[in-house]
Amino acid sequence: MHLAYPAVLSALLFCTGLYGVLARRNAILVLMSVELMLNAVNLNLVAFDVWLSKTARDTLHSGQALTLFTIAIAAAEIGIGLAIVLAVYRNRGTSDIDRLRDTAEGHETDGPDSDAPAAEKAEATA
């Protein structure tokens, strides 16, 4: 089998994952797109390892070993990422990435009118 077939498939998978990361707003779909990108890299590593092992008899199969490490890291990443997304969903009620940006800034709204109600409340209690 030619090296071009898995390389083209890997490039298509990676581009699909990259589009998913850039275009999606749901955090779980973004995590799935990152997994798709990692699987494209794994396919590339194994394809090049098989291609290089045909030329040399005594090889270490380092591409396959790196693929195993990548799978282990991806499993840990998806576990931790999913736990974070679920915790944020419980607290905020949404997994929309645009709305999650406001988590670090607090629950207040930005704008010139945001100080006016606070000043009115302070005058009413005084």
C-alpha positions, 0 to 999 in steps of 0.5 A: 500500500502506498504511503499517500493513502493514509497520509491524505486520510490523516490530513482530511481527518485533521482538517475536519477536527480543526474545523470542528475546534474553530467553528463549534460552540459546544465544549463537548463537540470541541473536545471530540474535534480535538480527539479527531485531530489526535487520531489523525496524528496517530494514523500518520505515526503508524503509517510512517512507522510501517513505511519506514520499517519496510526499509530497515529490518531491525526497527524499534517501531517508535511510531507505534510506541508514540501512538500508544502514548498519544492514546493514553494522553488523549484518554486522560485529556478527555476524562479531565476535560469532560469532568470540567465541562460537567462541573461548569455545566452544573454551575452555569447551566450551559456548555456554550464556549462563548458564555463560558468566557464570562466565568473568569469575569464574574456574573456581572454585565459589562457596559456603562449602565451597569453602575447606575442600578448599584448607585440607586440601590446605595442611595435607597438604603442610605 
